[in-house]
Amino acid sequence: MHSWRDDVSATAQSELDRLLDSALRVAQAKLGQAAEFEPVAILMDADGRILEMALDTSTLGKHPDAETLALSAMANLRQVKSSARCTALIVNTRLSKERTDAIEVRLEHQEGASLVVLLRYKRATFGNRVDYGELTAFSSRSYVW
């Protein structure tokens, strides 16, 4: 079976793995504070630092929906791609067919890898506990590069 890892260098694989780990930690921290969260954009710069981007939502109206925020975040990532090695967009999503929520991480690397990783989760009925499932990865089309 062909994997995205077959198409990129070991360095790119390692960078994407590191960015994914950071993205999941960001999302899990946000879910620990609230039932859901707005999209978050992060990137790895040329020096290997992982940075969270501040999103300018001033032109999006008073209460933009999550998809509008995600599209705006992707546009922001495209604007800074020349100084990035890889990017991630973190989205809180609903998997309607499976009737569950998931953390969705849209990862891209300048070498051409583009994938979506899902981490399903269920919030406990009582308390603030969140139970996480297995990671699932899919190849995706590129939005940044």
C-alpha positions in Angstrom: 0.0 0.0 0.0 1.4 3.4 -1.0 1.9 5.9 1.9 2.6 9.6 1.9 5.8 8.7 3.6 7.1 7.1 0.4 7.0 10.5 -1.4 9.0 12.7 1.1 12.4 12.6 2.8 13.0 11.2 6.3 13.5 14.8 7.4 10.1 15.9 6.1 8.5 12.8 7.8 10.1 13.8 11.1 9.1 17.4 10.8 5.5 16.4 10.0 5.4 14.0 12.9 6.7 16.7 15.3 4.2 19.3 13.9 1.3 16.8 14.3 2.3 16.1 17.9 2.3 19.8 18.6 -1.1 20.3 16.9 -2.7 17.5 18.9 -1.3 19.0 22.2 -2.8 22.4 21.2 -6.2 20.9 20.4 -6.3 18.7 23.5 -5.4 21.7 25.7 -8.2 23.7 24.1 -10.7 20.9 24.6 -9.7 20.8 28.2 -10.8 24.4 28.5 -14.0 24.3 26.4 -16.4 22.0 24.6 -15.1 23.1 21.2 -12.5 25.5 19.7 -12.0 27.7 16.7 -9.5 26.7 14.0 -5.9 27.2 14.9 -3.0 27.5 12.4 0.6 26.5 13.3 3.7 26.2 11.3 7.3 25.0 11.6 9.7 27.7 10.4 13.1 27.3 8.7 14.8 27.1 12.1 12.6 24.2 13.3 10.5 26.4 15.7 6.8 25.6 15.9 4.8 28.8 15.9 1.1 29.5 16.4 -0.3 32.1 14.0 -2.6 34.8 15.1 -5.5 34.9 12.8 -6.9 38.3 11.6 -10.7 37.9 11.7 -11.5 41.6 11.4 -12.7 41.3 7.9 -14.9 38.2 8.6 -17.8 39.8 10.3 -19.0 39.5 13.9 -19.6 35.7 14.2 -17.8 33.8 11.4 -18.5 30.1 11.2 -15.8 27.5 11.6 -15.4 26.9 7.8 -15.0 30.6 7.1 -12.3 30.8 9.9 -10.6 27.7 8.4 -10.5 29.2 4.9 -9.1 32.4 6.3 -6.4 30.5 8.2 -5.4 28.6 5.1 -5.1 31.9 3.2 -2.9 33.2 6.1 -0.7 30.0 5.8 -0.3 30.5 2.1 1.0 34.1 2.7 3.8 32.8 5.0 4.7 29.6 3.2 8.0 31.0 2.0 9.2 31.1 5.6 7.7 27.7 6.6 8.9 24.1 6.3 5.5 22.7 7.1 2.0 23.9 8.2 -0.9 22.6 10.1 -4.5 23.7 10.4 -6.3 22.3 13.5 -10.1 22.1 13.3 -12.7 20.8 15.7 -15.0 18.8 13.5 -18.1 16.6 13.7 -18.1 13.2 11.9 -21.8 13.0 11.2 -21.8 9.4 9.8 -20.0 8.1 12.9 -21.9 10.4 15.3 -18.7 11.5 17.0 -16.4 14.6 17.2 -12.8 14.7 16.1 -9.8 16.8 16.1 -8.9 17.3 12.4 -5.3 18.3 11.5 -4.6 19.3 7.9 -0.8 18.9 7.5 1.3 20.0 4.5 5.0 20.0 3.9 6.9 22.1 1.3 8.3 18.8 -0.2 4.7 18.0 -1.3 3.2 15.8 1.4 -0.4 16.7 2.2 -2.6 14.8 4.6 -5.5 15.0 7.0 -5.2 13.3 10.4 -8.3 12.6 12.5 -8.3 11.9 16.3 -11.8 10.9 17.3 -13.0 11.9 20.8 -15.9 11.6 23.1 -16.6 13.9 26.0 -17.8 12.2 29.2 -21.4 12.9 30.1 -20.3 14.2 33.5 -17.1 15.9 34.4 -14.6 17.4 32.0 -12.9 14.1 30.8 -12.3 13.6 27.1 -11.7 10.0 25.8 -9.6 9.8 22.6 -9.7 7.1 19.9 -7.1 6.1 17.4 -5.4 8.3 14.9 -6.5 7.9 11.2 -4.6 9.5 8.4 -5.7 10.2 4.8 -3.9 11.7 1.8 -5.3 15.1 0.9 -5.0 17.8 -1.8 -2.7 20.7 -1.1 -4.1 24.0 0.0 -0.9 25.8 1.0 1.8 24.7 -1.5 
